[in-house]
Structure formats: C-alpha cells, structure tokens
Amino acid sequence: MKRTTLRLVVIVAIMVALLLGLTINSKAASVPFYISNASGEIGQTVAVTIKTTDKIVADDINIDISYDTDKLSITNNDIILSQAIYDTFTVDENFMYGVKEDQKVISIGGYKMSPFTFEADTNLVTLNFTIKEGTLEDTELSVIIDSENSEDGNRYYGEIKSTITPIFPVTSIEVTPTSGVLNVGETENLTATVLPENATNKTITWSSSNEAIATVADGVVTAKGPGEATITATSSNGLTATYTVSVKLPLTGIKLSESTLDVLLNQSAKLDVIYNEPNTTDDKTVTWTSSDESVATVENGVVKGLKVGTTTITAKVGEFSETCEVTVSELPLEGIALDTKDFLLEEGLKTTLTVLYNPENTTDDRTVIWSSSDEKVATVVDGLVTAVAPGTAKITVATLDGKYTAEVTITVTEKQVVEEEKPTTEEKPTTEEPVTDETATDEKVETSVEENKSDLPNTGDIAIGVFAVLMVISLAGIVFIVKSKKNN
C-alpha cells in the first residue's frame, strides 16, 4: 500500500468514525498503544516512548506523530526504532520514517502481506525531543495510529496524546527579614521568595541550626531559649537563603534574700539579689543605695551598721527594684571572764591572759583595765603577766565603767638554780701532800647535811641552808659550819 493510499484510508476512517459517533482518545480500547509523558528544563532533551498495551496481530501499522516545531526540535538521529520493528517490518520502499526541519509530523509506517505479531508492552519507537528556548507552556504530542488485524478483519485506529512539560528551575531565593531579635516564646513569620516567578517547583524546605534556641515550621520561627540560631530556607534545586535570630531571655523581676535585716552596731551582714530568670540575657548589674547612710551603708550587698537606728536598703536592676528594712542595734555586754584559772608561774617568766566577753559579739566598748594586787609579786600590762618574786597575787581585769570584773590568782615560785657540774680533777703525782683534817671535816659535814635533808621543813629552807653552808665553808671554815648547823 502506497503512502497516498494510506492517507486516503486514514481520512475515510476518520469520517466513518465521526458518522458512527465514535470517540477517539488515548483511552480508546481500539488503540492498543501507549505513549509516555516527559518533562525537562529548557534546552534539555527528553524522551517519549510508544509502546503496545495489548498483544496485536496486524498486517500494517502507520504512526503519525504531530508536534509543535516552535517548542520542540528533533532530527532523524533522535528517532530510535526498536528491534521489534526491525524484526517485524520489511524495510523497503513500503517502510518509511523520518522528519524534516519544516515538517510538523513524523511518519513511521510499514506494510507486510502476511500478518505480524507484537506482544503486549513492546517498545516500538523512542523519540528524543529538545525543548526550545522560550518555551513557557506544556507541549502536546498527538499520535495517530492506524493498524489492521488480519485475523479478525478489524481495523485498529485512534489517537493518543502525550505532554512534554518544560521545567523552570529556581535561579535565586531570598528570605525576609534576614535577621531579628526575639524573646523566648515569641514568633516571627518569614517570607521566602523564589525567582523566576514561573519556577516550576517553588517548594521551600525550612531548617534551624539549633532547635534548642529556635524552631521553624512553614516559615514561622519560634524562640525557644537564649542564644543565636540560623534559619535556612532551601529551594527544590538546593539554593539557600538564611535568617539569623538572636533569642533573648528578659528579666521579669528581682527579689532580695531578706526583706528585713538586723545588723549589730559596727557589724556587717550580706544581702543577695535573686533574679527572676537566673539565665536572663539582660544586664544583671545591681545598683545599691541606703536611705540613711549615717545608720548603715551598703556596698555590693554588704550592709554595715554605723549607728543605732533604721534605714532602707534598695537594690535596682534595670527597671526592677527591691527593698530591705535594716535595723541597726546594740548588743550589751553581760559579763567578762579570763581564759585561765589560778596558776603557777616561775619567777622571771611571763604569760598572756585573754579576756572572754559575754556575748562574744557585744557592741559595747571592749576597753578593759588590768591590775595586780601585789606588783612586787607579779605585774600585768594589757594582759601580759610577769612573775617578779615568789609569792601570790591576784590579777584583775575590769571594764572601763567597772561594771564587770574577772580575776585569777598567780603563785610565783622561786627560780630553780641548776648546779653546774664540777670539772674532773686531774690525777696528782704520788708526791702530793696528804689530805688535811680540814678536808676530812668538810666531807663529814657534807655527809651530815645529806643525811639530815629529811629534817628540813621545805624546799625553800633547803635552798637557804645549802646556800648558807656554801658561804660558811668559803668564809669561816669547817668549825663555824658545824656550829651553825647545830644552832639550826
């Protein structure tokens, strides 16, 4: 069948179909073929494929593909016949396919005297169209297929359509505003603008660099915690724009650790500021003031009592302030004592006594007067006691007004004399004269003294006796010593 005859058959078939009221579309059961849709960016090549949907046995097939040459371009090299056509058709003068630059229809056809068979889902031809610059809308492909089935004598004829959709990528993206300051709990709506306006996919994906600080959903930013976070808008093709948010945690008020405070005269007490929102990002500097600085002063929260009375201490942080009523009072002395009981102290030695005040933190004058009942025995100056001579004395301390006193008894003992060890006498030559009776008498006297130590009344008498004996020996001799001992 020649091409002219085929054209005539197609026209006649269309007229018959119209007369019979048949509907021709891509869903028609009489067209056992399928053509795919395609999409791509301007300048890209996209492929559409014609395939069988059902098994078909026919003795000829003619495919005419109509397209818009202003929107699409194709060459012979872009038309790929499947192996199914090559195996089935006889490629001779009865088989033709191709396209010219000025054509709007691609014709593919073949005729065979004996029937040929295409199984379902057989790829017949693939056409690679290039989307031209300036294409702004979808382009429709119209495919008319005419075939005859030699087994049942039916003719399959119909039209199927395909759509090639140009894709316009996002070329830029902007977010407004680009930065902001929010308090915790506040929100802000962001607007993302993508260009060009006819971009095919304007989908925006939102994300936050730190969701503990700020979250984002559909462009709505919610401040969660103090700090800084970056909100990013990402286009479908990966372009990004950002918004920087600084989240603040404002101070909502302050308190003082005490609402009233008692301070002793010349003593100090501490006040602390308690912040509502301890982690606030506001300035936490405190300004302290006293309503009467003659009564009490305050510095860095430390209150010092200067005079008996009352004053108001104020702490101010930003727009918030809090007060504390301070009362400065005295703590009268109720008594004094010394830190030791009666004690012994050797002649010539010293010791220090300490006054104990009751109460310890009294605000009364702590000036005291020291005195000794016998300064020949012991003296005292500012609590420093000096043992002067053997005997006893009372050390007394009294407040300046004499209201309270305390005393202790000191017993001063004689200073102990440590006898020096006599040096060893060298051996005398055998020619040394014999010991005189005087020497023997000395030894006898010493023995007598040693034997009668138990008769001495006390250590003081012993010391005096020994001293007397030594003096008598050196001055008057042994006879005088004996007499002196007897008299004693």
C-alpha positions in Angstrom: 0.0 0.0 0.0 1.5 3.3 -1.1 1.6 6.3 1.2 -1.1 8.2 -0.7 -3.4 5.2 -0.3 -2.7 5.1 3.4 -3.5 8.8 3.8 -6.8 8.3 2.0 -7.6 5.3 4.2 -6.9 7.4 7.3 -9.2 10.2 6.1 -12.0 7.8 5.2 -11.6 6.0 8.6 -12.0 9.3 10.4 -15.1 10.2 8.5 -16.6 6.8 9.2 -15.8 7.1 12.9 -17.4 10.5 13.1 -20.5 9.3 11.4 -20.8 6.4 13.7 -20.3 8.7 16.8 -17.1 7.0 18.0 -14.9 8.8 20.4 -11.2 8.8 19.7 -8.8 9.4 22.7 -5.9 8.0 24.5 -8.1 5.7 26.4 -9.9 4.2 23.4 -10.0 0.4 23.6 -9.4 0.3 19.8 -5.9 1.8 20.2 -3.7 -0.8 21.8 -0.8 1.6 22.2 0.7 3.9 24.9 2.9 7.0 24.7 4.8 8.3 27.7 4.8 11.9 29.0 8.1 13.8 29.7 9.4 16.9 31.3 12.7 18.8 31.4 14.5 22.1 31.6 14.8 24.5 28.7 17.5 23.2 26.3 17.3 19.7 27.6 16.5 16.6 25.6 13.6 14.5 26.8 12.4 11.1 25.6 8.9 9.9 24.8 8.3 6.2 24.0 5.4 4.5 22.1 4.6 1.0 23.4 1.9 -1.6 22.9 -0.6 -2.1 25.7 -2.0 -5.3 24.4 -1.0 -8.1 22.0 -1.6 -7.1 18.4 -1.6 -9.1 15.1 -1.7 -6.8 12.1 -0.6 -6.6 8.5 0.3 -2.9 8.6 1.0 -0.1 11.1 1.1 3.6 10.4 2.2 6.1 13.1 1.9 9.8 12.6 3.3 12.0 15.4 2.3 15.7 15.3 4.4 18.2 17.4 4.9 22.0 17.6 8.1 22.9 15.8 8.2 26.3 17.7 8.6 24.5 21.0 10.3 21.2 20.2 13.0 20.1 17.8 14.0 16.6 16.6 16.2 15.0 13.9 16.3 11.6 12.2 19.1 10.7 14.6 16.7 11.4 17.5 14.2 8.8 16.3 15.2 5.3 17.6 13.2 2.4 16.2 13.1 -0.6 18.4 14.4 -4.0 17.4 10.7 -5.1 17.4 10.1 -3.0 14.3 13.2 -4.1 12.6 12.4 -7.7 13.2 8.8 -7.3 12.1 8.7 -4.9 9.2 10.3 -5.3 5.8 12.5 -2.3 5.4 11.9 -1.4 1.8 10.1 1.3 -0.2 7.0 0.3 1.7 8.6 1.3 5.1 9.4 4.9 5.8 10.2 7.1 8.7 11.7 10.5 9.2 11.4 14.2 9.8 12.4 17.4 8.0 13.0 20.8 9.6 9.9 22.3 8.2 7.7 19.3 9.0 5.3 19.1 11.9 4.5 15.4 11.5 6.9 12.4 11.9 5.6 9.5 9.9 6.6 5.9 10.7 4.9 3.1 8.8 5.2 -0.3 7.2 3.3 -2.9 5.4 3.6 -6.6 5.2 1.5 -9.1 3.2 1.5 -11.7 5.9 0.4 -10.8 9.5 3.0 -9.9 12.1 2.6 -10.1 15.9 3.5 -7.6 18.6 3.3 -8.8 22.2 1.9 -6.6 24.9 4.3 -4.0 26.4 6.5 -4.0 23.3 8.6 -0.8 22.7 8.1 0.4 19.2 9.9 3.7 18.9 11.6 6.3 21.2 11.7 10.0 20.1 14.2 12.4 21.7 12.8 15.9 21.6 14.8 19.0 22.6 12.8 21.7 24.5 13.5 25.0 22.7 14.4 28.3 24.4 11.4 30.4 25.1 9.0 27.5 25.7 6.8 28.6 28.6 3.9 26.1 28.4 3.3 22.4 28.1 3.6 21.0 24.5 1.2 18.3 23.4 2.1 15.4 21.1 -0.7 13.9 19.0 -0.1 10.4 17.8 -2.4 8.8 15.2 -2.1 5.1 14.8 -3.7 3.0 12.1 -3.4 -0.7 12.0 -5.4 -3.7 10.6 -5.8 -7.1 12.2 -5.7 -9.8 9.6 -7.1 -12.5 11.9 -10.5 -11.0 12.7 -10.6 -8.4 9.9 -10.9 -5.4 12.4 -9.1 -2.2 11.9 -7.5 -0.5 15.0 -7.5 3.2 14.6 -7.3 6.0 17.1 -5.4 8.9 18.6 -3.3 9.1 21.7 -1.7 12.2 23.3 1.4 12.9 25.3 2.6 16.0 27.1 6.1 17.5 27.3 6.3 19.9 30.3 9.1 22.5 30.4 10.7 22.7 33.8 11.8 26.2 35.0 14.4 25.8 37.8 14.7 28.2 40.7 17.6 30.7 40.0 17.6 32.5 43.3 15.9 32.6 46.7 15.5 35.4 49.3 14.3 35.4 52.9 12.8 38.4 54.5 13.6 39.6 57.1 17.2 38.5 57.1 17.7 38.9 60.9 15.7 39.5 64.0 15.7 39.6 67.8 13.0 37.6 69.7 12.3 37.0 73.3 11.8 33.4 74.5 8.3 32.3 73.5 7.8 34.9 70.7 7.4 34.0 67.0 8.1 35.7 63.7 6.8 34.9 60.2 9.5 34.7 57.4 8.8 35.1 53.7 10.8 33.1 51.1 10.8 34.5 47.6 12.0 32.3 44.7 12.9 33.5 41.2 11.9 33.3 38.5 8.2 33.7 39.2 7.3 30.9 36.8 9.7 28.4 38.5 8.2 25.0 38.2 8.9 23.9 41.7 8.7 26.6 44.4 8.8 24.2 47.3 10.8 25.5 50.2 12.4 23.4 53.0 13.0 25.1 56.3 15.6 24.2 58.9 17.2 25.5 62.1 20.8 25.3 63.1 19.9 24.9 66.8 16.3 23.9 67.7 17.1 24.4 71.4 17.3 28.1 70.6 14.7 28.4 67.7 12.5 26.2 65.7 10.9 26.8 62.3 7.8 25.4 60.6 6.4 26.7 57.2 8.4 29.9 57.7 7.2 30.5 61.3 10.1 30.9 63.7 9.5 30.2 67.4 12.1 31.4 70.0 12.9 28.5 72.5 15.9 29.5 74.5 18.6 32.3 74.8 21.3 32.3 72.1 21.7 32.7 68.4 20.5 30.4 65.6 20.4 30.4 61.8 17.2 29.6 60.0 17.7 28.3 56.4 15.3 28.2 53.5 16.3 25.7 50.8 14.8 25.6 47.3 13.9 22.4 45.4 17.2 22.6 43.5 19.4 23.3 46.6 19.6 27.1 46.6 19.6 28.6 50.1 18.9 31.8 52.0 19.2 32.5 55.7 17.7 34.4 58.6 19.7 34.9 61.8 17.7 35.2 65.0 19.1 36.3 68.4 16.9 35.0 71.2 16.8 36.9 74.5 15.6 35.8 77.9 14.4 39.1 79.5 14.5 39.7 83.3 11.0 39.7 84.8 11.8 40.9 88.3 14.1 40.6 91.3 13.9 39.8 95.0 16.3 40.2 97.9 17.4 37.4 100.1 15.9 39.2 103.1 13.0 41.7 103.4 14.1 42.8 106.9 17.6 42.6 108.4 19.0 43.1 111.8 22.6 44.4 112.0 24.6 45.0 115.1 26.4 48.2 115.5 29.8 48.2 113.7 29.0 44.7 112.3 28.1 43.7 108.7 25.5 41.4 107.0 25.1 40.3 103.4 22.1 40.8 101.1 21.8 38.8 97.8 19.8 39.6 94.7 17.6 36.8 93.4 16.8 37.1 89.7 13.5 36.0 88.2 15.0 34.1 85.2 18.5 33.3 86.5 19.8 32.8 82.9 18.5 36.2 81.7 20.4 37.8 78.9 19.6 41.3 80.3 22.2 43.3 82.2 22.4 42.0 85.8 24.3 44.9 87.2 22.9 45.9 90.6 22.8 49.5 92.0 22.7 49.6 95.8 21.6 52.6 97.9 20.8 53.3 101.6 18.2 55.8 102.6 20.3 56.8 105.6 24.0 56.2 105.3 24.6 57.5 108.8 22.8 54.4 110.1 24.1 51.9 107.6 26.0 51.8 104.3 25.8 49.2 101.6 28.4 48.1 99.0 27.9 45.1 96.7 25.2 43.9 99.0 27.3 44.1 102.2 25.4 46.2 104.8 27.5 47.8 107.7 25.8 49.2 110.8 27.2 52.6 111.8 24.6 54.0 114.2 21.6 52.7 116.1 18.5 53.3 114.0 16.8 52.1 110.8 17.3 52.6 107.1 16.0 51.2 103.8 18.4 49.4 101.5 17.4 49.4 97.8 18.7 47.1 95.1 17.9 48.2 91.5 18.5 46.1 88.3 17.3 47.8 85.1 13.7 48.7 85.6 13.2 46.5 88.6 14.0 47.3 92.3 13.5 45.7 95.7 14.0 47.0 99.3 15.0 45.7 102.7 14.4 47.4 106.0 17.6 47.4 108.1 17.6 47.9 111.9 21.0 48.7 113.5 21.1 47.9 117.2 23.5 47.3 120.1 24.3 44.1 121.9 25.1 45.0 125.5 27.9 43.2 127.5 26.6 40.8 130.2 29.9 39.8 131.7 33.6 39.0 131.2 35.9 36.2 132.2 39.6 35.2 131.8 40.7 32.2 129.7 42.6 30.5 132.6 42.1 29.5 136.3 44.6 30.1 139.1 48.1 29.2 138.0 51.8 28.9 139.0 54.5 30.8 137.3 58.2 30.7 137.9 60.0 33.8 138.9 61.1 35.8 135.9 58.7 34.2 133.4 55.8 35.8 131.5 52.3 34.7 130.3 49.4 36.4 128.5 45.8 36.4 129.7 42.9 36.7 127.3 39.5 38.3 128.2 36.4 36.4 127.2 33.3 38.7 126.5 29.7 37.6 127.0 28.2 37.8 124.5 31.2 37.4 122.2 29.8 39.8 119.6 28.8 42.6 122.0 28.7 46.0 120.6 29.7 47.6 124.0 33.1 49.2 124.5 35.6 46.4 125.0 38.2 48.5 126.7 39.4 46.9 130.0 41.7 47.9 132.8 44.3 45.4 134.2 45.7 45.4 137.8 47.7 43.3 140.2 47.1 43.1 143.9 50.9 42.9 144.6 53.2 44.2 141.9 56.2 43.0 143.9 55.0 39.5 143.2 53.5 40.0 139.6 52.8 42.8 137.2 50.3 42.9 134.4 50.1 45.2 131.2 47.4 44.6 128.6 47.0 41.1 129.8 50.8 40.3 129.8 51.7 39.0 133.3 55.3 39.0 134.6 56.3 36.9 137.6 58.5 39.2 139.7 59.2 37.4 143.0 58.0 34.4 144.9 54.6 34.9 146.5 50.9 35.2 145.4 48.9 38.0 143.8 45.5 38.5 142.2 45.4 39.7 138.6 42.2 41.6 138.0 40.6 42.8 134.7 37.6 45.2 134.7 35.5 47.0 132.1 36.1 50.7 131.7 33.0 51.5 133.7 33.9 49.0 136.3 30.6 47.1 135.9 32.2 43.8 135.2 35.4 42.3 136.5 37.3 39.0 136.5 40.3 37.8 138.5 42.8 35.0 138.8 45.4 34.1 141.4 49.0 33.7 140.4 51.6 31.9 142.6 55.1 32.9 141.7 57.7 30.2 142.6 61.4 30.7 143.1 63.6 30.4 140.1 65.2 26.9 140.1 69.0 27.1 140.2 70.7 24.4 138.2 74.1 23.5 139.8 76.8 23.3 137.3 78.7 20.0 137.0 82.2 20.2 138.5 85.1 19.6 136.1 87.0 16.3 136.6 90.2 16.8 138.7 93.4 15.6 137.2 95.4 12.9 139.0 98.0 14.4 141.2 101.5 12.9 141.4 102.2 10.5 144.2 104.3 13.2 145.8 101.1 15.2 146.6 100.7 16.0 150.3 98.2 14.0 152.3 94.7 15.4 152.9 94.5 17.6 155.9 91.9 17.2 158.8 90.2 20.2 157.4 89.3 18.3 154.2 88.1 15.3 156.1 86.0 17.5 158.2 84.4 19.1 155.1 83.5 15.6 153.8 82.0 14.7 157.2 79.9 17.9 157.2 78.7 17.3 153.7 77.6 13.8 154.7 75.9 15.1 157.7 74.0 17.6 155.6 73.0 14.9 153.2 71.8 12.6 155.9 69.7 15.3 157.6 67.9 16.6 154.4 64.7 14.9 155.6 64.7 17.2 158.6 64.4 20.3 156.5 60.9 21.8 156.6 60.5 22.6 152.8 62.4 23.2 149.6 62.7 26.9 150.4 64.5 26.2 153.7 66.7 23.6 151.9 67.8 26.1 149.3 68.6 28.7 152.0 70.5 26.1 154.1 72.6 24.9 151.2 73.4 28.5 150.3 74.4 29.2 153.9 76.6 26.1 154.1 78.4 27.1 150.9 79.0 30.6 152.2 80.3 29.5 155.6 82.7 27.0 154.0 84.2 29.6 151.9 84.5 32.3 154.5 84.8 30.8 158.0 85.8 27.2 157.8 84.6 23.9 158.9 84.3 24.6 162.6 82.0 27.5 162.1 79.8 25.5 159.7 79.4 22.8 162.4 78.3 25.3 165.0 76.0 27.0 162.5 74.3 23.6 161.8 73.9 22.8 165.4 72.3 26.2 166.1 69.8 25.5 163.3 
